[in-house]
Amino acid sequence: MAVANVANMCSETACLNCPYTIQGHPFSSDFRLLEVQAYDVILGNDWILAHSPIGLNLKTKEFSVTKDGTRLLTFKDENIVNKRTTISPKKLYQLLRKRACSSVLVLNTQLVSEADVPSQSQIAAEIESVLLEFVDVFK
């Protein structure tokens, strides 16, 4: 296989008719295993032709493909935070004053292992210190 820098990459291993899903939609393709760092999957010309026409909207981070020759599927970047799920500290304070019980405050989403998970008492103390820091700001 020729790659972008004109070098050749060889693969002796293939996964034929391999099932996979993209955002809940089932697909099946033939894959060749290559030793390439920093990439999980590289979509080749055969995949692109099988799912043409293909659309890529870089502004909205949407990727559209044709499945089974007829159905157009659009996939959105799942890492983009929905603005309706993010609230400001002022809004959080207002919800807390109203004793709303459906609010969630995420302080750290990148815990590496269970050993990194702080105890309940540590979490409560950290949340309390953060909330106390902002109480005076919103009075």
ABEGO torsion letter per residue (X at the ends): XBBAAGBBBBBABBBBGBBBBBGGBBBBBBBBBBBBBGBABBBBAAAAAAAOBBBBBAAAGBBBBBBGGABBBBBBBAABBBAAABBBAAAAAAAAAAGBAABBBBABAABABAAABBBAAAAAAAAAAAAAAAAAAAX
